[in-house]
Amino acid sequence: MITLFSYSHNAFTKLRCGPLIRGGDVSAASGRPLPLITEENEFFWTSGADGRLRFQHCNACASLIHPPAPVCRYCRSRDLDVRTVSGSGALAGFTVNHRFSLPGMPAPYVIAQVAIAEDPRVRLTTNLVDCDPETLELGQPVEVVFEHLEDVWLPLFRPIPQAGPSPLPVDEIAPERFAEHVRPMLTAEKFEDKVALTGIGMSKIGRRLMVPPLSLTVDACEAAIADAGLTYADIDGLSTYPGGGNLGGFGEGGITSLEAALGIRPTWHNGGVETFGPGGSVIAAMLAVAGGLARHVLCFRTLWEATFNELLNQGKIARPAGRTASWQYPFGATSAAHTLAINAQRHFHRYGTTKETLGWIALNQRANAELNPTAVYRSPMTMDDYLNARPITTPFGLYDCDVPCDAAIAVIVSAADVARDLVKPPILVEAVGTQIVERIDWDQSTLTHEPQVLGQAAHMWTRTSLRPVDIDVAELYDGFTMNCLSWIEALGFCAIGEAKEFLDGGKNIARDGLIPLNTHGGQLSHGRTHGMGLLHEAIIQLRGEAGARQVTDARVGVVSSGGLTPSGALLLRADT
């Protein structure tokens, strides 16, 4: 037990704070992760010293700004100061974390998003304390309490007893109205018409392969070059996501490492994380080829999470230490699973979606993986298996989450005028979708769908005369089941809020259904290849090379890449 300060209705009182949820408690000397204090955020992380919660405030339009910024995003005024608020708000979403523990934060604990009373557009990621999670409801009034650790006062929240429900925050743009905010095409000429996808390669895929990640990259790249009938001398561009840097199990060193290993001298190269999702490397390569900077760009994506995590456990790789710049991490919100679980809960609340709805996605992916010899998980799965799996973070269980693995995928983007002279029939790009319509901040963005999905999907449809009914196969990002549900609704395979009926029974998304979904097993069963595996499978399907899992007469396919961070969608078609 520790002493915290709270205030409600402008009162300043001492509070003895009990467990975060039943079975857990907070310790002042626990080593809980703490935020890095800077000049820009010091007012926030230290404001609890006097028991008052503070946010950045715009004097021009009276908006609260969070996280802090040098300009108001609503009116772009720079007349900003710091405002003391009441400390009350409404519970806008929550998840009970069961899987992820941190020093000083043993699971389970409640991660919440609280809409601040003075400006509900501001949703603060936090923890709920003094609560029974079984009794929590969206819209429940809450009040701030502060946990004092070293030089930080963490704003936590607790339910206000016997208080009536508060209005829930609303989306700045309603999910069904995103298309109204997409910019029209600037020219009738499309860059997509100048490129084709001509080669694909995949390394061995598995759990804890215990091989250097760069070796996986080289294997996939060599396979893609051979698949296209090219040589290393033909490759004049390199493109990857997320590039170099300290990325743990999410990369092999980027362009620098591959160029150094293979001695390629590209005329153009690209690598970075702030792009159109994991498939952003491919879209960037298309632009380079269409602009004449290169004729054959080798795009690659490598993950070695399984091996990386094993080396961490063995103590052969040092765990990151020190304070964090994240606004979520100090509250134990360490995974995209937490954000998407909260979005899923709000989708359940608004549209009547159920856990079984998500289950049909997981079961579909597993049924497809049974026919794919490269899939990590191939054993049959029932709805009972899915529902009874160990909890990760509510409402997600084990089978709502993709499979960390070791793998590399490579795709070659070529100029259309040379593509038809290569070994394999080219796959043409009909349209891409990339526009950002909503906020990028994970916890400040769309409420009921995965952020960075609705806008990109709407943008793609403005660049083609094709429509959802024309699509033969859909390879949609499924880092978690909720990702996939969001893309299904965003792309128009069913209306917003109608996924429950569309997915019920799984028939519509089966290989012989209305829209065959994630035919190789998706990331939920094939393995987490960060979207590039989905593109690899779409190309295989449109070539007619998928064997036992081949969708009959597949000619048009859609691939989505990412979400939460900026994402992208690609509409592909077989060459006619």
N, C-alpha and C positions, 0 to 999 in steps of 0.2 A: 504494500500500500504506500502511496506517496501523496504528498500534499499538493493539490492543484488549486489554481484560482479560476473562478468562473464569474460570469456576470449575466444577469437576465433582467430586462426592464430597468437597465441602468443601475442595478444594485451591484455591489462589490462584496463578495463573500468568499469565505474559505470552504473548500469542498474536499471531503475524503473520497478519493476516486477508487472504485472497485474494479472488477475485471472488465477487460474489453468486451468479451462475451463470456458465457459460462465456460469455466475451465481454464481461462487464461488471465494473466494479470500483468501489470506494467511494473517495471523496476527502473529506478532512477540510475542505477549503476550498471545497467544491462548492456551497454554498448550499442544501443539502438542507432541506426544510421541517422546522421545529422546533416542538415543542409549547409552548403558553403555560403557564408554570409559575405555579401558584397555591398558596395555603396548603394546599388540600385534596390536591393531587397532587404536591407538591414531593418528598415522601419517595420516590415511585415514579421520577420522572424523574431524580433525582440519586443514587439508591441505588447505581448502578454505580460510584460514586467509590471504593468499597472492594471492588468486585468482587462484591457481593452483591445478589441480586434480592429485592425486598420487595413485599408486598401488604398491604392492609388486612385485619385479622383480627378475628373476633368471639370474645371470650373466653367467651361463654355457650354457643355451640354449635360452636365451633372451625372455622367456615366461613371461607373466604377471600372477600372482597368486592371485586369489580372490575366496572366502575369504582368508585372510592371513593364512599361514601354516608354520611350521618349516622346510618343505622340499618341493621341486618342484615336483608336481605330474607327470610331463612329463619326467624328466630325473633323478629325485630323488637327485639332487644336494642340498647341504645345503648352497651353496654360494649365499645368497640372500641379496638384499638391497631394497631400495625404489626408484621408478622411477617417475619422473614428465612426464605426458603425455600431449597431445595437448588439451584435453578436448572436442574433437569432436568424433562423433560416428554415428551409423546408428540405426534407430528405428527398433528393431528386433521383437517387439510385444507390444500390448497395450490393455487395457480394460478400459472402463468408469464405474467406481464404482458408483452405485446408491443406494445400500442398506445399506452398512456398514459405519457408521459415528464414528469418534473418537473425543475426546476433541481437538478443534482447527482444525479439519479436517471434516467439514460438507460435506456430499455428495451433488452433484456429484463431483468427481475428477478423473483425469486420472492416472492410474498406468501403468508404461511402463517398458519394458526391452530394454536397450540400449547396442548394441554391440560396444565395445571400438575400435576406429580406429586402434590403434597400435597392438591389439591382439583381434580379434572378438570372440575368444573363451570365453572371459570374457564378461558376460552380466550383467549389473548393474541394479538391480531393483531400480526404481526411480519414480518421478512424472514428467509429462510434464506440462510446464507453457506457458503462452502467446500463446495459441493455440485454434483453433476451432476443436474439435474432429471429426467433419464431414469431414474435409479436410485431416486428417492424413492418411498416407499410409506407409506400410511396406517398409523399405529401405530409408525412408526419412532422410536426414542428420540433425543432431541435435548438439547442443553445450551446454556445462555445464553452469549453473548459480548456485550460492550458496545462501542458506538461512541461516543466522546467528541467532541461538537461543542459548542463554547462552554460553556454551563453545564448541558448536558443529556448524560446517558448513555443512549443508546437501547439497549434490550435486544433484540439479535438472537439467532438460534439457529443452531446447526450440528449436523449428524448426529453421533452418537457411533459411531465405527467399531466394527464387529464386535459390536454390541450386539443382543440379540434383540428381537423386537417387543414393544411395550407394549400393554396393553388400550386399546381406543379408548373415548372418552367415550360415554356413552349419553344419550339424550334424557330430560329430567325427566318428560315425558309421551310415551309411545310414540305415533307418528303415527296409529295406528289406534284410539287410545283418547281422542282429544280430545272426542268427543261426551259422554263421561262427566263432563266438567268444565263443561258448558254449563248455565247456570241456566235453569230452566223459565220459561215465560211467567208474568208477574205477574197478568194479567187475561185473560179470554176476549175482551175487546174489543181490537181491534188499531187502532193509529193509521193503519196502511197503508190501511185501508178508507175512510178519509176524504179520500183524495187521489187525484189522477190526473195523468198527464203529458200535456200538451195542446199543446205547441208545441216545435219544434226548429229550429235554425238553424246553419249552418256558413259561415264566411268562406271566401274563397279559401284553398287550402292549397298549399304548395310550399316549395322550397328557396330560401333567400335572396331573399325577396320584397322586402326593403329598404324596408318601409313601417313606420310607427309601430305598435307593438303595439296601442295603444288603438283605432286605426282598424279593426283586425281584430275587436276585441271589439264595437265598434259595429255592424259589418256582421253579425256572427252574431246579436247581440241583436235588431236590426231584423228579420232574417229569421225568428227564432223568434216574435216578436210578431205578425208578419204571418201566419205559419203557423197560429197559434192563432186568428186573427181578432180579436185584441185591439188596443188602442191603448196608448201610453205611459201614458195616464191610468189605465188599468186595473191597471198594475203597482204593487203596494204592498209588495213585498219584493225584496231583492237578496241574492244569496248566491254566494260564489266560493271557490275554492281556488287558490293558497295565501294570497291576500290581498295586502296591500301590503307594503312593505319592500324591501330590497335583495336581489332574487331573480334578478338577471341575466336570462337569457333565459326564465325560467319564470313570468313574470307581466307584467301591464301597468299595475300600480298599484293594483289591487283596487277595492273598493267606492268608495273616495274618488275615484279617477280617473273611474270611470264616472258616478257621481252628479254630479260637477262638470261633466262633458262633456254630459250629457243633461238635467240639472235634475230628475231624479226625486226625489220626497220619500217614501222608504219608511217604512212604519210598523214595519218589522222589517228587519234586515240581519245578515249573517254573513260572516266571512272569517277564515280561519286554516288553518295547516298541520297542527295536531294534531287531526285529525278522521278520518273513516272512509275514508281514502284520498282520491284526487282526486275521487271521487264523493261525498265527505262533504258537499259543499255541497248536493247534491240531497237527501240524507237529512235534513240539518238543516232544509232548506226544507219537507220533508214534515211534520216535527214542528211547525214554526211554523204551517203551514196547518191541520194537525189540531187544534192548540191555539187556533185562532181569532185569531192575530196578523196573518194576511194571507190574501188569497184567491188572488192570483196572484204567485208568486215567480219572478223571473228569475234563473236560475243560469247562470254562465258560467265558462269556462276558456280561457285564452289562453297560447300559447307562441310565442316568436319566437327559438328557439335558433339556427336557421340564420343568421339575420341578425345576432344578437348575436355569434356566433362569428366571422362575417366582419368585424364592426366591431372586435372584439378584435384580429384579425390585422392590420387596417389601422391599429391604434394609436389608434382613435377612442374606444375605451372602455378605461379603465385596468384592468389586471389586479389582482386582489386581492393584497395584500401583508401582511407581518407574520406573527406566529405564529398557530398554530391551536389551538382547544380540542378538536379531534377526536382520538380515540384511534387512529384508523386512518390519517389523512393523513400523519403523519410517516414511515410505512412505505410510502408510495406507493399505499395503498389508497384511491383517490380517487373510485371509481365504484361504483354498485350492481352493476356487472358483476363486480367482484372478489368480492364477497360471494356472489352467486348462482352464479358459476363454482365456488366452493368447495363450495356446497351441491350443485350438479350432480355434481361429482366424487364426493361421498359417496353420492349416489343411485346412480351408476354402480357404486360399490364394493359397496353393500349389496344392490342388486336386479338387477344385471346390465344396467342400462340402457346404451345406447351413444350415440355421437354421431349415428348414423343415426336413432335414436329422436327426438332433437331436430330432425333434418333434416326429418322428415315434417311437423312443425308448420310449419317455415319454408316448405316447398313448398306446403302447403295454403293458407297465407296468400297466397303469390304467385299461385297459381292463381285465387283469389277476386279478387285485386286486378286481374287481367287484365280482369275484367268491370266494373271500377269506374273511370269516367273521372276521378274526383278523386284516385285513388291516386298517390302519388309514384313508386313502383316498379311498373311494369306489364309489363315484359319477361318472357318465360317463363324458368323456372329449373329445372334438373335436379339430381338428387342429386349428380352429379359437380361441378356448379357450386357447390353448397353446401359439399361436403367440401373443395374446393380453394380456397375463399375465403381471403383473408389472415387470419392469426390475430389475435385481439384479446386475449383472456386465456383460457388453456386451461381447459376444452375449447371455449370460444366462438370462433367465427369471425365474419366480417363479417355474415353473414346470420342469426346468432343474436341480433343486436342491432337494436332498433327504429331508425327513421329520424328523426333530428332535423329539424324542419321549422318553418315558421311557419303558425299556424292558430288559429282561435278556434271554440269550440262553445258553443251556448247551448241550455238546456232550460227549459221553463216548468212549474212545479208549481202545480196549481190545486186548489181545493176540489172534491171529487167532486160536490157537489150543483149546481155550475154547469158542470161540465166537459162534460156531454152537450149543452149548448146552444151549444157553440163549433163552429168550422168543421170540424175534423178529429175522427174518432172517438177518444175518450180511451184511453190505455193505462193499465191499472190496476196497482197495486202489490200483489202477493200477499204478499210477505214481504221483510224485510231481515235481513242477518246482520252483526253488528258486534262481538260480544264478544271481548275480548282474553283469551286463555287462557295464552299463553306470554310469555316476556320480550320486550321491545321492542328491546333492544340488538341490533344486527345480528349481531354476532359471538358473542353469548352465547345465542342462541335455538336454534330447531329445527335439527337437523343435516342432515337429508336432503331437506327441502322448503323452499320459500321461507317465511321467517317471516311470521306474521300472515296466514295463508291457511287452515290447518286449523281453527282455532277459529271464524273468521268463517263458514266454510262450514257447519260443524256447527251453529252458532247459527241460521243461516237455516232449516235443515230443521226446527227445533223450532217455527217459527212458521207452518207450513203443513201441510196433509195431502197436498200434491203430493209427488212423488218424482222422482228423476232420469229415470225412464222416461217421465215426462209432459212433459219438456222437448223443444221442437221446434228451438230454436236457442240456441247458447251463444256469447256474446261475452265472452271471458275475457282478462284483462289479460296482455299479452305484450310488456312492455318488453324482455324477453329470452325465448328459447324456454323456459327453465327456469321462468319465472313461469307460463306456460301449462300446462306439464306438472304443476306443483304443484296448480293449480286443478282440472285434470281429475281427479286422484286425490282431492283434498279434497272435491269435490262429489259423488263417488261414481259417476262415469261408468265408472270401473273401480276395482278394489280398490287399496289402498295397495301400491305396489311392482309393479303390473302394467301400467304405462304402456307398457313395451316391447312387449308382445304387443298391447295395445289399439291402439297407434299404427302398428304395423308395416304398411307399404304405404299408409297414409293413407286407406283406404276408410272407416273408422268416423267420421272427422271431416270427410269431404267433404260438399258441399252436399246430396248424395243419400244420405248415410251415416246412421249411428245418431244422431249428434249433430253437425249442421252447426256448424262452428267458425269464428268470426271471418270472417263472410261478406263483409265489405267489404275484406278484406286485412289486418286487424289493424294493430297499430302496427309490425309488422315490414315491411310493404309499403305500407300506406296512409299511415302517418306517425304520429309520436309525439304523440298528443293527450291523453295522460295519463288514459286511461279514459273521458273524456267522449265521445270518438269511438265507443267501444264502445257506450255508452248510446244515442247518436244512431242507430247502425246497428240496435240491437235494436228501437227504436221504429219505424224504417222497415220492418223485417221484419214486425213484428206488425201494422202497418197494411197490409201487402201492397204497398208502394210501391218495392220494391227492383229492379224491372225484371229484367234478365238474370240477376242473382244471387239472385233471390227464392227462398226455400225454400217449397215447396208446403205450403199449409195451416198456416203457422206461427201458432200461437195462444199458446204459452207460451215465454218466453225467460228466460235467466239472464244477468246481467251482473256481472262482478267488477271491482273497482276497487282497484288498488294491491297492496300487500304490502310486506314489510320494515318500513315504517312501518305504523301501524294502517290496516287496509283495511276494505272493505265489500263485501257482495254483495247484489244486488237480484234478486228473482224477479218477473217481469212477466207480465201476460196481457192479451190483447185483450179489449175489452168485449164481453160476449155479450148 
